[in-house]
Amino acid sequence: MSAPDVTVPGAWAGGPVTDRATCVLEGNAGPMTLDGTNTWVLSAPGSGEAVVVDPGEDDPAHRAGITAVLAGRRVALVVGTHRHRDHVGGLDAFLAQHPAPVARTAGEHRVAGLGLRVLATPGHTSDSLCVLLDSGELLTGDTLLGRGSTVIATGNQQGVEQGGDLGDYLRSLELLLSLEADVVLPGHGPPLPDPRAALSRQREHRLARLEQVRCAVAAGHRDVEDVVTAVHGDVEGTVRWAAAQSVRAQLDYLAQQP
């Protein structure tokens, strides 16, 4: 693959990153989506086919942007990295325009001139997937973000069990650390040019936060909201909701330890 173009330290606007991967950035920026959802269009140079990872929300303007980047190439495979609406809410509408098989489980594919390994990486949600190209690009969905830390999504949201689990998440990070990858292409935020360093930082952050939660419990905090305040301070709104999700996952993890 070509050298990744990850030189912009500030706002992320999408665009080509390697000679096989281009990001179409959805206009849904926010506290949980960072700069917006990254839809990745993957194709070997000269191929008349492409793979689309995370077609995003049900947004006609975003679908038009993906179609423009496809530039006439046929969609040979779609991968949804997990069930959340900002990644696959527009999947059916996208398939209506670009009919293609959808990879929903782990497996290997040879398509659009690419070798792809779809990997089961539960933790953020129970159905989270990552994709490794044989050219070195590692697409991580929400398992590893371009900045910040991943929420471990627990409980029931909009009638769907999320299945987030800290133990699963730590094991998924170990799996990704075992891979030979050259650049991380995340589901939100900019690419990361040193996968091992980025994954190691996330693992160490998780373990450090787990220790903070352990200390909060030892100090007498038991309720999720009390632990959130003890560990994260007086955060509010969406940030507090996200912190509570991960704290609940950490408390569940600690309860399972001998």
C-alpha positions in Angstrom: 0.0 0.0 0.0 1.0 3.6 -0.3 2.2 5.6 2.7 -0.8 6.7 4.7 -1.6 10.4 4.5 -2.3 11.1 8.2 -0.5 14.4 8.6 -3.4 16.6 9.7 -3.4 16.7 13.5 -6.7 18.7 13.9 -10.1 18.3 12.3 -10.6 15.2 10.2 -12.3 15.7 6.8 -12.0 12.3 5.2 -10.6 11.6 1.7 -8.0 9.1 0.4 -5.7 7.6 3.0 -3.9 4.8 1.1 -4.1 3.7 -2.5 -6.7 1.2 -1.5 -8.8 3.1 1.1 -10.8 6.3 0.9 -13.0 7.8 3.6 -16.3 9.4 2.9 -17.1 11.4 6.1 -20.7 11.6 7.0 -22.0 15.0 8.2 -23.2 13.7 11.6 -20.5 15.1 13.9 -21.2 15.1 17.6 -19.9 14.1 21.1 -20.3 10.4 20.3 -19.4 10.5 16.6 -16.4 12.9 16.8 -16.0 14.4 13.3 -18.7 12.1 11.9 -19.0 8.5 10.8 -16.2 7.2 8.5 -17.5 5.2 5.6 -14.6 3.4 4.0 -14.5 2.6 0.3 -11.8 -0.1 -0.4 -10.5 -1.1 -3.8 -7.3 -2.2 -5.4 -5.9 0.2 -8.0 -7.5 -0.5 -11.3 -10.3 -2.7 -10.0 -13.8 -2.2 -11.2 -15.2 -3.3 -7.9 -15.1 -2.0 -4.4 -15.9 -2.9 -0.8 -17.9 -0.5 1.4 -17.4 -0.6 5.2 -20.1 1.1 7.3 -22.4 2.9 4.8 -23.6 5.1 7.7 -26.9 6.6 8.6 -30.0 6.8 6.3 -28.8 10.1 4.7 -29.3 10.6 0.9 -26.5 13.2 0.8 -24.1 10.7 2.3 -25.1 7.9 0.0 -24.5 10.3 -2.9 -21.0 11.0 -1.6 -20.3 7.3 -1.4 -21.6 6.9 -5.0 -19.3 9.7 -6.2 -16.2 8.1 -4.6 -17.2 4.7 -6.1 -16.9 6.4 -9.5 -18.7 3.7 -11.3 -17.2 0.7 -9.5 -19.6 -2.1 -8.6 -20.0 -2.7 -4.9 -18.9 -6.3 -4.4 -19.2 -6.5 -0.6 -20.5 -4.5 2.3 -19.3 -4.8 5.9 -21.1 -3.3 8.8 -18.7 -3.2 11.8 -21.6 -3.3 14.4 -25.2 -2.7 14.9 -25.3 1.0 15.8 -27.4 3.3 13.6 -24.6 5.8 12.8 -22.7 2.9 11.1 -25.5 0.8 9.5 -28.8 2.8 9.9 -28.7 3.4 6.1 -27.7 -0.1 5.1 -31.0 -1.1 3.5 -31.3 2.1 1.5 -27.6 1.8 0.4 -28.2 -1.8 -0.7 -31.3 -0.7 -2.7 -28.9 1.5 -4.8 -25.9 -0.8 -4.7 -27.0 -4.5 -4.3 -24.3 -6.6 -2.7 -23.7 -9.3 -0.2 -23.2 -8.2 3.4 -20.5 -9.7 5.7 -22.0 -10.1 9.1 -19.6 -12.6 10.7 -15.9 -13.4 10.7 -14.4 -14.8 7.5 -12.0 -14.3 4.7 -12.8 -12.7 1.3 -11.0 -12.1 -1.9 -12.8 -9.3 -3.7 -12.1 -6.0 -5.5 -8.5 -7.1 -5.9 -8.2 -7.2 -2.1 -7.6 -9.9 0.5 -9.8 -9.2 3.5 -10.0 -10.9 6.9 -13.2 -10.0 8.8 -12.5 -10.5 12.5 -14.9 -10.9 15.4 -13.9 -8.3 18.0 -16.7 -8.1 20.6 -16.5 -5.6 23.4 -17.9 -2.3 22.2 -20.9 -4.4 21.3 -21.3 -8.1 21.1 -21.4 -8.0 17.3 -18.4 -5.8 16.7 -16.2 -6.6 13.7 -12.8 -5.4 12.4 -11.4 -5.8 8.9 -7.7 -6.4 8.0 -6.6 -6.0 4.4 -3.6 -8.0 3.2 -2.0 -4.6 2.2 -1.9 -3.6 5.9 -5.0 -1.4 6.5 -6.8 -2.3 9.7 -10.4 -1.0 9.9 -11.6 -1.0 13.5 -15.1 0.5 13.5 -15.7 1.6 17.1 -13.3 -0.9 18.6 -10.5 1.7 18.3 -11.3 5.3 17.5 -9.1 7.9 15.9 -9.1 9.9 19.1 -10.6 9.4 22.6 -11.7 6.0 24.0 -14.4 3.6 23.0 -17.6 3.3 25.0 -18.4 -0.2 26.2 -22.1 -0.3 25.2 -24.1 -2.1 27.8 -27.8 -2.7 28.5 -30.7 -2.3 26.1 -30.9 0.6 23.7 -33.9 1.1 21.4 -35.1 -2.4 22.2 -31.7 -4.0 21.3 -29.3 -5.6 23.7 -25.9 -4.1 23.1 -23.8 -6.8 24.7 -20.8 -4.7 25.4 -18.3 -6.4 27.7 -15.0 -5.3 29.1 -13.5 -8.7 29.2 -14.3 -9.3 25.6 -13.0 -5.8 24.7 -9.6 -6.5 26.4 -9.3 -9.8 24.5 -10.2 -8.1 21.2 -7.4 -5.5 21.8 -5.0 -8.4 22.3 -6.2 -10.0 19.1 -5.6 -6.8 17.2 -2.2 -6.3 18.8 -1.2 -9.7 17.4 -1.9 -8.7 13.8 0.6 -7.2 11.3 -1.0 -3.9 10.4 0.4 -0.6 9.0 -2.4 1.9 9.7 -5.7 2.0 11.6 -8.7 3.2 9.7 -11.2 3.8 12.5 -15.0 4.3 12.5 -14.6 7.8 13.8 -11.8 10.3 13.8 -8.5 10.4 11.8 -6.4 7.4 10.8 -3.7 6.2 13.2 -0.3 5.5 11.6 1.1 3.3 14.4 -1.4 0.5 15.1 0.6 -1.2 17.9 1.1 2.1 19.8 -2.5 3.1 19.4 -3.8 -0.3 20.6 -1.4 -0.4 23.5 -2.4 3.1 24.6 -6.1 2.0 24.6 -5.3 -1.1 26.5 -3.3 0.8 29.1 -6.0 3.4 29.4 -8.7 0.7 30.0 -6.6 -1.0 32.7 -5.9 2.3 34.4 -9.5 3.3 34.4 -10.4 -0.1 35.7 -8.1 0.4 38.6 -9.7 3.8 39.3 -13.1 2.1 39.4 -11.7 -0.6 41.7 -10.4 2.0 44.1 -13.8 3.9 44.0 -15.5 0.7 45.0 -13.0 0.0 47.8 -13.7 3.5 49.1 -17.4 2.7 49.5 -18.9 3.8 46.2 -21.3 1.2 44.9 -23.9 2.9 42.7 -23.0 3.4 39.0 -23.7 7.2 39.3 -21.6 7.5 42.4 -18.7 5.7 40.8 -19.0 7.9 37.7 -18.7 11.0 39.8 -15.8 9.6 41.8 -13.9 8.6 38.7 -14.9 11.2 36.1 -16.0 14.2 38.1 -19.2 16.2 37.5 -19.5 15.5 33.8 -23.0 15.9 32.3 -25.1 15.1 29.3 -23.9 12.7 26.7 -20.5 12.5 28.2 -21.9 11.3 31.5 -24.1 8.8 29.8 -21.1 7.3 28.0 -19.1 7.3 31.2 -21.9 5.4 33.0 -22.0 2.8 30.2 -18.3 2.0 30.6 -18.5 2.2 34.4 -21.3 -0.4 34.4 -19.2 -2.6 32.2 -16.2 -2.2 34.6 -18.3 -3.0 37.6 -19.6 -6.1 35.9 -16.1 -7.2 35.0 -14.9 -6.7 38.6 -17.8 -8.7 39.9 -16.7 -11.6 37.8 -13.2 -11.6 39.1 -12.2 -14.2 41.8 
